[in-house]
């Protein structure tokens, strides 16, 4: 493996930090509570829908999500409100 160049270090540190953040989010809370953010797979399982359906809601703008690295994450509070139907994606992140 080639040793990284000095110029690449900031990018590598950010990638590592994002991976650590993802792992922490995926582990969630050991007391059975939902993690602060959900993956598309977790959201689909909780909603009883397919991962494609959740992605379609994200792409259509009816469910807000954000990217961590190359993966979508959905804020738990946003997801819970969306499930109850008490949520407007257009007004949530102002």
N, C-alpha and C positions, 0 to 999 in steps of 0.2 A: 504494500500500500504506500502510495506517495505521501510524503509529508506535506501538510497544508502550507500554503504561502501566507505570509503575514497579512496580506490584503484580504484574504478569505476569512480571517478569524471573526470579524463582526457578524458576518452572515452565518457562519457555523455556530456561533454562540446563540444567535436568534433561533436557528433551527432546533438546537438542543433544548432551549427554553420552551419552545412550542411543543416539542415532544414530551417534555416533563409535565407541562400543563395538561396535555391530552391524557397522559397516564393518570394524573391526579383526578381529572374529571371522570374518567371511566371507572375509577375505583369507587368514587362516591363516598357515602357515609356508611360506616360499619354498623350503624343502628337501623338500617333498613330504609332510611329516607332516600328520596331521589337526590342525585347529585345536582349541583347548581346548574349545570348544563347537560344536555342530552345529545347523544349521537342520533343520526337519522334512524339507525336500527332500533335504538332504545325507544325513540318516539313512536315508531311504527308498532312495536310490540305493545306499548302502553295504550295506544289508540285503537289497536285491533285493525290496523290498516297495513298495506304493503309499504315497503321502503320507497317504491316508485311513487305511490300516492303522496307520501310526505314530501318527496322531492318536488313533485308537481305543485304542491301548495307553496313551497318555497319559491319556485320559479315564477309562479303566478302572482306572488306578492301577497298571498293571503296568510302566510305564516313567515314571520321574520326569523332569519338565522344569520350567523356570521361565520366567517372562515377562520380556522386555526390551522395554519399550514395549508394543506389541500383538502381539509375535511370540514364539512358543515357542523356547526354546533347550534343548538337551540336552547335559549334561556329557559330554565324550568318554569319560572313564573309566567312567561309568555306562553309556553306550551299549555300550562294548566288553564289559563284564561281562554286560550284558543279552543281547548277541548270543551269547555263549558259554553262556548259561543259568546263569551263576554270579552271580545277582543277585536280591535281594528288595527290591522298591520300598518295602515297608512298614518295613524295618529300615535302609534306607540313610541317610536324613537325620535321624537322632536326635541 
